[in-house]
Amino acid sequence: MSRGAHILSLAARQLTYGDAGAALETVRGLLTEDPSNATAHALLAQILLSQRRLHAADIEARLALQYDPMLPYAHVVLGRVALSQRRFGASEESFLAAHALAPDDAAPFLGRATLRRLQQRRREVAPLLEEALRREPNDAQIHADLAEHYADVGDTGRAYTSARSALALTAECADAHVVLGRLELGDGNVEAAREGACDALRLEPNNAGALRLLAEVKARQSWALGLWWRFSAALDRLGPERSIGVLVGLWFVIQLATTYFKFNKAPTAATVTSWSFLAFCAYTWVAPGLFHRSVQRELGAVKSLKDF
């Protein structure tokens, strides 16, 4: 392995383990010596993307393609940047270009699977992830992505299988721990869910899914947040369009009930129904703020663990 390849490998490992700052300095050091290294520019774009510096990431990805238009990795990273900018058409084009250059590479399929999730085209996600898995059957992260998808669509059996397959390949797959935790929480195993979140945070202290799972555990245990969490989780499983339909339907039912009570000369029942709905609206408005504070409190508790 050449010195440049060794440095890039080090930077990639640093990024994988959540140390984007160190990875950034490592790649910048290489680019000082070799400013036309296309792979280094592409990796720098990926690092900047992880820091949500989208404009800078876009510039670096395009620089990588200027130096090597045939580099599949650069097309993949440009597609990920476009995805973060919600330029879905450009993202699709980049992933397809990467696939044309490297048909056996799993990354373009993973990128397109993420794109389909954002487009709410859930039926197309699993086939793309399965294509990626056929190319990289020992990639724990792909198994974890499949587990997350199956959990999202309510296929808990396949979700459990995929998450356990990921952890069988490596116990250091944080996302697999998160998915297992989510499934355990859905089954009512609160302590097992908390352990899953903590395991993920030990591996990746800033893992967003683990932080959310930890807060969901606290919400599930809380009298004040428990009802809201169950309601919110149910809406999430339905998806955006059906969720809106449920909320509109609920409002319509309340209006019908209120009108019915008024028409039948039951003003007290009408008032109680109307005020109950207003109280529900206020509760769902206040609960997310309480939920956020529970994340911060629980994260502080996890960081105090000796083995964190």
C-alpha positions in Angstrom: 0.0 0.0 0.0 1.4 3.4 -1.0 1.8 6.2 1.6 -1.2 8.1 0.1 -3.4 5.1 0.2 -2.4 4.4 3.8 -3.3 8.0 4.8 -6.7 7.8 3.1 -7.4 4.5 4.8 -6.5 6.1 8.2 -8.8 9.1 7.4 -11.7 6.7 6.4 -11.3 4.8 9.7 -11.3 8.1 11.7 -14.5 9.1 9.9 -16.1 5.7 10.5 -15.5 6.0 14.2 -16.9 9.5 14.4 -13.8 11.6 14.6 -14.5 13.8 11.6 -12.1 16.5 12.9 -9.1 14.2 12.9 -10.2 12.8 9.5 -10.4 16.3 8.1 -6.8 17.1 9.2 -5.5 13.8 7.9 -6.9 14.4 4.4 -5.9 18.0 4.3 -2.3 16.9 5.1 -2.3 14.6 2.1 -3.8 17.2 -0.2 -1.0 19.6 0.8 1.4 17.0 -0.6 -0.7 15.8 -3.5 -3.3 18.5 -4.4 -4.6 16.6 -7.5 -5.5 13.4 -5.6 -9.1 12.8 -6.7 -9.8 10.2 -4.0 -8.6 12.5 -1.3 -10.9 15.3 -2.6 -13.8 12.9 -2.6 -13.1 11.7 0.9 -12.8 15.3 2.0 -16.2 16.0 0.5 -17.6 13.0 2.5 -16.1 14.4 5.7 -17.5 17.8 5.1 -20.9 16.3 4.4 -20.8 14.5 7.8 -20.3 18.0 9.3 -23.2 19.4 7.3 -20.9 21.8 5.4 -22.9 21.1 2.2 -21.5 23.9 0.0 -17.9 23.0 0.8 -18.6 19.3 0.3 -20.2 20.0 -3.1 -17.0 21.9 -4.2 -14.7 19.1 -3.1 -16.8 16.4 -4.8 -16.7 18.4 -8.1 -13.0 18.9 -7.7 -12.5 15.2 -7.4 -14.4 14.7 -10.6 -12.3 17.3 -12.4 -9.2 15.4 -11.5 -10.7 12.0 -12.3 -14.1 12.0 -14.0 -14.1 8.1 -14.0 -13.8 7.8 -10.2 -17.0 6.0 -9.1 -16.5 7.1 -5.4 -16.5 10.7 -6.4 -19.9 10.3 -8.2 -21.3 8.5 -5.1 -20.2 11.3 -2.8 -21.6 14.0 -5.2 -24.8 12.1 -5.2 -24.9 12.0 -1.4 -24.2 15.8 -1.3 -27.1 16.4 -3.7 -29.3 14.2 -1.6 -28.5 16.3 1.5 -29.4 19.4 -0.6 -32.7 17.6 -1.6 -31.7 17.9 -5.3 -33.2 14.4 -5.9 -32.8 14.4 -9.7 -29.1 15.3 -9.6 -28.6 12.8 -6.8 -30.1 10.0 -9.0 -27.9 11.0 -11.9 -24.8 10.8 -9.8 -25.6 7.4 -8.4 -26.5 6.0 -11.8 -23.2 7.3 -13.2 -21.3 5.6 -10.4 -23.2 2.3 -11.1 -22.3 2.6 -14.8 -18.6 2.9 -13.9 -18.6 0.2 -11.3 -21.5 -2.2 -11.7 -20.3 -4.4 -8.8 -20.1 -1.6 -6.3 -22.7 -1.6 -3.5 -22.5 2.2 -2.8 -24.7 3.4 -5.7 -27.5 1.1 -4.6 -27.2 2.3 -1.0 -27.4 5.8 -2.2 -30.5 5.2 -4.3 -32.1 3.3 -1.4 -31.7 6.4 0.8 -33.1 8.5 -2.0 -36.2 6.3 -2.2 -36.7 6.6 1.5 -36.7 10.4 1.3 -39.0 10.2 -1.7 -41.4 8.0 0.4 -41.1 5.3 -2.2 -40.8 2.6 0.4 -41.5 -0.4 -1.9 -38.3 0.3 -3.9 -36.0 0.5 -0.9 -35.7 -3.2 0.0 -34.8 -4.4 -3.6 -32.1 -1.7 -3.8 -30.6 -2.8 -0.4 -30.8 -6.4 -1.4 -28.8 -5.6 -4.6 -26.2 -3.9 -2.4 -26.1 -6.9 -0.1 -25.6 -9.3 -3.1 -22.5 -7.3 -3.9 -21.2 -7.0 -0.3 -22.8 -9.9 1.7 -20.4 -9.4 4.6 -21.1 -5.7 5.1 -22.7 -5.4 8.5 -23.9 -1.8 7.7 -26.0 -3.0 4.8 -27.6 -5.7 7.0 -28.3 -2.9 9.5 -29.8 -0.7 6.8 -32.1 -3.5 5.8 -33.1 -4.1 9.4 -33.9 -0.4 9.8 -36.1 -0.5 6.6 -38.0 -3.6 7.7 -38.5 -2.0 11.2 -39.9 1.2 9.5 -42.4 -0.8 7.5 -43.5 -3.0 10.4 -41.9 -6.3 9.2 -40.4 -7.1 12.7 -39.4 -10.6 11.8 -37.1 -9.6 9.0 -35.9 -6.6 11.0 -34.8 -8.9 13.8 -33.1 -11.3 11.4 -31.2 -8.5 9.5 -30.1 -6.8 12.7 -28.8 -10.0 14.2 -27.0 -10.8 11.0 -25.3 -7.4 11.2 -24.1 -8.1 14.8 -23.0 -11.6 13.9 -20.6 -10.0 11.4 -19.4 -7.4 13.8 -20.6 -6.4 17.3 -19.4 -2.9 16.6 -22.3 -2.0 14.2 -24.0 0.8 16.1 -27.0 1.1 13.8 -27.8 -2.6 14.3 -27.8 -2.1 18.1 -30.2 0.8 17.6 -32.6 -1.2 15.4 -32.6 -4.1 17.9 -33.3 -1.6 20.6 -36.2 -0.1 18.7 -37.7 -3.6 18.2 -37.3 -4.4 21.8 -39.0 -1.2 22.8 -41.9 -2.0 20.4 -42.2 -5.4 22.2 -42.3 -3.7 25.6 -38.8 -4.7 26.7 -37.7 -1.3 27.9 -34.5 -2.2 29.7 -33.3 -4.2 26.6 -34.0 -1.2 24.5 -32.0 1.1 26.8 -29.1 -1.3 26.6 -29.2 -1.3 22.9 -29.1 2.5 22.8 -26.2 2.6 25.3 -24.3 -0.1 23.3 -24.6 2.1 20.2 -23.6 5.3 22.0 -20.4 3.6 23.4 -19.5 2.9 19.8 -20.7 6.2 18.3 -21.3 8.9 21.0 -23.1 11.1 18.4 -25.3 8.5 16.8 -28.6 10.2 16.2 -30.6 7.1 16.1 -29.2 5.9 19.5 -30.0 9.3 21.0 -33.5 9.2 19.8 -34.0 5.7 21.0 -32.7 6.7 24.4 -35.2 9.5 24.6 -38.0 7.2 23.4 -37.1 4.8 26.3 -37.5 7.7 28.7 -40.7 8.8 27.1 -42.0 5.2 27.2 -41.3 5.2 31.0 -42.7 8.6 31.6 -46.4 9.1 32.5 -46.3 12.6 31.0 -44.7 11.5 27.7 -45.9 7.9 27.4 -49.2 8.6 25.6 -47.6 11.1 23.3 -44.8 8.7 22.4 -47.2 5.9 21.5 -49.3 8.3 19.4 -46.2 9.7 17.6 -44.7 6.2 17.0 -48.0 5.0 15.5 -48.1 8.0 13.2 -44.5 7.4 12.1 -45.4 3.8 11.2 -48.2 5.1 9.0 -46.0 7.5 7.0 -46.6 11.2 6.3 -49.6 11.0 4.0 -51.6 8.6 6.2 -50.6 10.5 9.3 -52.1 13.7 7.8 -55.2 11.7 7.0 -55.5 10.4 10.6 -55.1 13.9 12.0 -57.7 15.4 9.6 -60.0 12.6 10.3 -59.6 13.1 14.1 -60.5 16.8 13.7 -63.5 15.9 11.6 -64.8 13.4 14.1 -64.4 16.0 16.9 -66.4 18.5 14.9 -69.1 15.9 14.2 -69.3 14.9 17.9 -69.5 18.6 19.0 -72.2 19.3 16.5 -74.2 16.2 17.5 -74.1 17.2 21.2 -75.2 20.7 20.4 -78.0 19.5 18.2 -79.2 17.1 20.9 -79.1 19.9 23.5 -76.1 18.5 25.4 -74.0 21.7 25.7 -71.9 20.3 28.6 -70.8 17.3 26.5 -70.1 19.5 23.5 -67.9 21.8 25.6 -66.0 18.9 27.2 -65.4 17.4 23.7 -64.2 20.7 22.3 -61.9 21.4 25.3 -60.6 17.9 25.4 -59.5 18.2 21.7 -57.8 21.6 22.5 -56.0 20.0 25.5 -54.8 17.2 23.2 -53.5 19.8 20.7 -51.7 21.6 23.5 -50.3 18.4 24.9 -48.8 17.4 21.5 -47.3 20.9 21.2 -45.6 20.8 24.6 -44.6 17.1 24.6 -41.8 17.4 21.9 -40.0 20.0 24.1 -40.2 17.7 27.1 -38.9 14.9 24.9 -35.9 16.9 23.8 -35.0 17.7 27.4 -35.3 14.0 28.3 -32.7 13.3 25.6 -30.2 15.7 27.2 -30.8 14.3 30.7 -30.4 10.7 29.6 -27.4 11.4 27.5 -25.7 13.0 30.6 -26.5 9.8 32.5 -25.0 7.6 29.9 -21.8 9.6 29.6 -21.3 9.1 33.4 -21.1 5.3 32.9 -17.7 4.0 33.7 -17.3 2.0 30.5 -18.6 4.8 28.2 
